[in-house]
Amino acid sequence: MESDVKLVPNPAIADLPLYNAGMNIEFARKVSGRSQIAALASNENPYGCSPKVRAMFASDLFDPSRYPDPGCTALREAISARTNVALENIVVGNGSEEIVAAISRAYLVTGSRALTVTPSFGLHEIDPIAAGATVTKIPMTQDMEFDIAALEVALAAKPAVFFLPTPSNPVGCTLGMLQLERLAAATSPETLVVIDEAFFDYQNEVDGTRFLARSGLNCVVLRTFSKAYGLAGLRVGYGLCSNA
């Protein structure tokens, strides 16, 4: 007998925008009917990963039948040495995407407000909405730069989380330190600033860890091994946090 009781999903899920994930090459060939495909959709490294990584896969040090260290201790120690961020302030995720989702679950509830820019990385909007938050999106200027004045106004409303991608995905512009300092001055201590530096390695204008150390704000700097390091398939990203 069919029950009159129906499953009721989280109503926020129905309102989620679609995530525009890049196609892999085989699927692109199938839907396009073409054999020659340039894989540009997800900004993967066309040269692949380091030969040292490939050698590790063939060594006794890599055993895919075993769970890895859940604390990612060796990796966090290496990241700490590279970035000068304290070990206890570093978190590792399945790509930086997982950390975006974890931040949204941890700091956003129904009725919360999140802030980001547009166009931007889709999950900076999708994950907050899934958590029940409303998202304010500040458009880039006509010159495809960050609208600092408009962001300052939006920050005055004290959003719970501010997702800021720099270098921008997909626009490509990068915030300078003076611009970051303007935004920091406009940010309430009640706001968690999330600087998404997935493309950090492709610029030399600003280092989010300097902002982390100097701003005095609650802040997470996101980075990933998926882009410049050519390890997209391994799903390894990390967050550098202002507080453990």
N, C-alpha and C positions, 0 to 999 in steps of 0.2 A: 504494500500500500504506500502510495506517495505521501510524504509528510507535507503538512501545510507550512512547516517551518523552513524558511529560506536562509541560506548563508548571506550575511551582510558584510561585504568587504569594506575596508577603510575607504570612506568616500573621497579622500584626497587622491587615491590612486586613479580614479576615473578622470581626474582633471590634469593628469600629468602630460606634458608635451612629449612627443616622441624623441627618443635619443637617436641622433643621426650618427650611428656607428659606421666607420669606414668598412667597405667591402674587402674581403680578402681576394687575392688574385684569381683563384679558381672560380669563385662565385661571380666575379666581374666578367670573366671569360664566358661563363654560362649564360648570363643575362644579356651580354652585349653581342655574343656571337663572334668576337674578335679574339685572336690568339696573342697579339702583342698588347700588353697592358702595362702602363706606367703606374706603379703602386704609390700614389701620392695622398690617398684619402685620409690616412691616419698619421702622417708625418713620421713613418718608420724610417730608420736609418738604412739607406740603400746599400751601404757597404757591410751591413751585418755587425756582428759583435767581435770582440777581441779574440784572436786565436787562443789566448790563454783560457778564455771561458770555454771554448769548444774542447780544449784539452782536458779541462776539469770534468766535463761530462763523461769522458772515457776513462777517468781515473777511479780508484777505489774510494776517493773522498766523496763521490757523488753516488748515492744509493736511492733511487726513486721509490723503492719499496718501504722506506722508512720516513716517518714524520720528521720534519726539521725541528730545530730548537725553537720552541714557541716564543722565547724571548728574543730571538734573532741576535744573540749576544755578540757573536763575532762580527757580524755586519754592523751593528750599532757601535761597536768599539772602533771599527775602521772609519765609519762616518764621523764619529766624534773627533777622531784624530785629524780628519780632513777638514772639518768645519769649525773646530774649537767650540762646539756646543756640548754641554755636559751630557754624559751618557744617559742619565735618568730623564733628560728632556727630549729624547729621541724615540719616536715610535715608527715601526715599520708596518707596511700594509701590502695587500695584494694589488700593487699599483697604487699610485696616489689617489685613484678613484675610491678605493675602499676607505681611505681616511676622510675624504669629502663626505662620504655617507656616514661614517662614524661621528664626525663633527656635527652633522645635521641631527642625528639621533640623540646626541649628548646634550646639545645646547638649544634645540628648537622644539617647541611644542605647539599644539593648536593655538592659534592666535599670535604666535611670535612673528617678528618681521626679520627678513633677511634682505641684504642689499648686494647687488652685483652690477655689472655693466652689460651692455648689449651692442653688437653681437659678442658672445662669450662661449665658454665651454658649457655644453648643455647640462651637465650634472650640477653646476653651480645653481641652477634653477630647479632641476628635477628633484634632487635629494631634499632640499628644503620644503618643497611642496608636499613630497611624500611624508614628511614629518608633521605636516599640518600648518606650516608657516605660509605667510604671504610674502611674495618676492617683489621688491622694487628694482627695476632695471634702468640704469642711466645710460642713454645712448651715447655712443662715441660722437665726437664733433664731425662736421663736414669734412675736415681734414684727416679724419680717421685717427684722432688722438683722444686721450682720456679727457673728459670734461671735468676738470678739477673743481671748478666753482659749483657745478651741479652736484658733484659728489659731496662737497662740503655741506651743502644744504641738506642733502639726504642723510648724512651722518648725524646732523643735529637731532634727528628723530630717534636716535639711539637704537638702531637695529641690533638684534641679538648677535647676528653674524654678518660679517662683511667679506664676501669672496672677491678677491682682487687678483686677476690673472696678469702677471707681468713677467716676461714679455707676453703680450696679448695673444691668445688663441681664440679666433683665427686672424685678427687684424694685423698683428705683428709689431705694433708699437710697444715701447718700453718706457716705464716711468723712471725719471731720474730721482736722485735722493732728495733734492729740494721739493719735488712734487710729493714724494712720500711723506716728507716732514710736514707739509701743509695738511695732508690728509690726517696725519697723526694728531696734529693740533686740533683738528675738528672732531676727533673720535673720543667718545665717552669710554671710561673704564668698564662700562657695562657691555661694551661691544667686543666680540672676539674677532680680530682681524686675521683673515686667512689669505696669505700671499701665495698664490699658486705659481711657482717657478718651474713648471714642467719643461720650459725651454730656456732655463737659466744658462745652460752651457753655450748658447748661441749668441750671447751678448756679453759686453764687458762694461755696461753702464752702471749697474747697481747690483749689490749683493744683499739679499734679504736678511742674512744673518747680522749685518751691520744694523739694520733697522730693528731686528729682534733685540739686540743688545742695548740700543740707544733710546728706543721710543718709550720704554716704560709701560707699554700697553700689553694687554693679553693678546698674544699673537702666535700663529702657527705658520711656518714657511714650508710649503710642500715642494718636494722634488721627486724625480723619478729616474729609474734606469732604463725606461722604455724608449726614450728618444735618442739622445746623443750616444748613449752606451750600446744601443742596438739590442736591447734585451726585452723587447715588448712581450715576447712569448713567455717570459719567466714571471711577469706580473710582480715587479718589485718597485715599490715607491716608499718614501719616508717623509715624516713630518718633524721639523725642528721647532720645539715649543719653548715659549717664554717661561713656562713653569711645569714642573713634573706632574 
